[in-house]
Amino acid sequence: RGLGGLAAVVAISFLTYPNEGFDLSHGQVTTWQVWYYAWCTALSTGLGAVPFWCTRNPSKLLLGLANATAAGMMISASVGLVVHGAKQSVLKTVGAIAFGWVFMYVAKLWLDQHEEMMESLTTKGIKWTEWRRMILVVFVMTLHSFAEGVGIGVSFGGSGDG
């Protein structure tokens, strides 16, 4: 099963490599180049999980280091996006930040309000509090991946002035 997945990743990486490579000097960006950059970010996401694939019970130190590394990268990327967005439109940037915060707040409220129903989903010894955290993490990461894809598209489809 693992080797089949690895073979699929290698095949997709090889077969979809853009003919132009990563040369952007000609000023024209192809759809395949944008897709390939997005593919590379997806591979990076998978690589971030590799240390946890190697151990069943990660130590608190490993978890702490992983959380700190992820937080540092996300904070620096977020600051960069906010600065870039504010250069375009402060109002839209503040509105988008507020929308994201409200969306996550409402999602958490919904999970809290449906706690009794969700507790019945306790499976294989996993408690609802653990389920809730897993659901939020997967949900946030899914939305994050969508936003990352939009960011990649915007970076290539922008006005070219920044």
N, C-alpha and C positions, 0 to 999 in steps of 0.2 A: 504494500500500500504506500509506504513512504517513498520507495524508489519510483513508483509510477507517478506520483506527484512531482518529484524532482525532475523526472524525464519530461513531464508536461511543461514545467517552468522553463527548462532548458530549450525545449522545442519552440515554445512561444517566444522566448527571448531571441532565438536565432532566426526564426521565420519572419518575425515582424520588425527586425532591425531595419531602420530606414535606409534606402539606397544612398541618401545624402549624408548618412552618418550623423554626426553632431555638428557639422559645419553650418553655422548660421551666418557666415560672412556675406553670403549673396543677398541677404536682406529678405528673402522669402522663406517662410516657415511652412513646412508641409504638415498635413494632418497626421501622417505617420510619425513625424518627429515629436509632435505634441503627445500623441498616444504613447510613444516609447518613453518619453520623460515621465508620464503618469505611471507607466508600467514599472519603471525604476523605483518610483516612490512606493508602489505596492510591494515590490521585492524588499525594500528597506524596512517596511512594516513587518514583514515576515521574519527578516533577520533579527529584529528586536526581540522576537520570542524565542530564538534559538537557545539562549542560556537556560531558559526554563524548561526546554525540551530535554535537557541533559540531566535534570535533577527532579526528583519527585517531591522532595521537601526542601525548598530553598530556605536558606538561613535568613534571619531577620536582617543581617548585614547585607546580603545580596539583594533582598527586597528593598531595603532602604537606599542602597546605591542605585538600583534600577529606577526607583521612584524619583530620586533626586536628579538623576540624569534626564529622565523623561520630562520632569517639571522644568528643569533648566532649559532644555531645548524648546519646549512648548512656550515658555515665557518669552524667550528671546525671539522666537518666530512670531508670537503674538504682538510683541512690541514693534517689530519690524512692519507687520501688516497694519497696525494702528497708525504708525507714523506715515506709511505710504498712503493709506486711506485718507488720513487727515489732510495730506497735501492735495488730494483730489477734492474732498468735501468733508469738512468737520462735522456738519450736521448729519450727513448720511452715515458717517463712521460711528458717531455716537448712537444714532438710531439702530444701526446693525448690532452694535454691542449690547444695547438695551434689549433688542429683540432676542438675541441669543441667551441673555441672562434670564429673561422672562420665560422663554421656552423651556429652559432647563428647570427653572423653579416650578413651573406648572407640571412638568413631567414628574418631578419628585413629589409634589402634592398629590397627584393622581395615584402614584404608587402607595403613598402613605394612606390615602383614603380607601384603597382597595386591599389593605393589608390582610383582613380576615379571609377574603376570597383567595388571595395569593398564598396564604399560609397553608391552604388545602393542597397546594401544588408541591409541598415538601416532598422531595424525591431523594432516594438513596442517601438519606441522612443529612441532606443539605437543608439548613434552616432557612426560613423566609428572609431573615436579615441578610444572609449570604446571597440568596437569590436576588434580592433587591439590589444589592451592590453589583452583582454580575450583570443584571439587566441594565442598570444605569451605565456601567462601563461599556458594554457592547453597544448600547444605544448611542452614547456619546462618541464612541470611536467610529461608528457607522456615519454619524453626522459629520464628524471630523474628516473622515475620508471623502465624503461628498464635497465638503468645503475645500479640502485640499485639491480635489479635481477642478473645482471652479477656479481656485487660485492659479493652477497651472494654465488653464485655458485663458484666464485674464492676463497672465503674464505674457502670453504670446499674442493675444488678440487686442492688447491695449493700444493706446494712441501712439506709442513709440516715443513719447517724450519723457520717459522716466523709468 
